[in-house]
Amino acid sequence: MLLEYIAIGVMIAVATLIAFIAIGLGELLGPKKKSAAKDIPYESGMVPYGEGTRRMPIRFYLIAVLFILFDIEVIFFLPWAIVFRQLKIFGLIEMGVFIVILLIGYVYAWKKGAFEWE
């Protein structure tokens, strides 16, 4: 019964071994010269100003999460569009319900000011 899992265990072990070998070879054979230029943070070719770990406003994260949420929900349109003719009126009604729920969430976030950027 557990024989089926041996291949998965071997694959995980080999992948882990290869990862450790790659990291070890990089540390062993990689360049080790330290310089002041290598120690400064690099930001898109611009000279950085201020500390590197600035606090980001919570609105940035809120908009990012909302974008991901609505983006993932839109992905469900493709499988529905592919089998639309097979689902007939039932599929149309179900997608209508899905879109209404999606729009309710969108309007709620909009009314709460989640999309406002100050």
Secondary structure, 3 states (H helix, E strand, C coil): CHHHHHHHHHHHHHHHHHHHHHHHHHHHHCCCCCCHHHHCCCECCECCCCCCCCCCCHHHHHHHHHHHHHHHHHHCHHHHHHCHHHHHHHHHHHHHHHHHHHHHHHHHHHHCCCCCCC
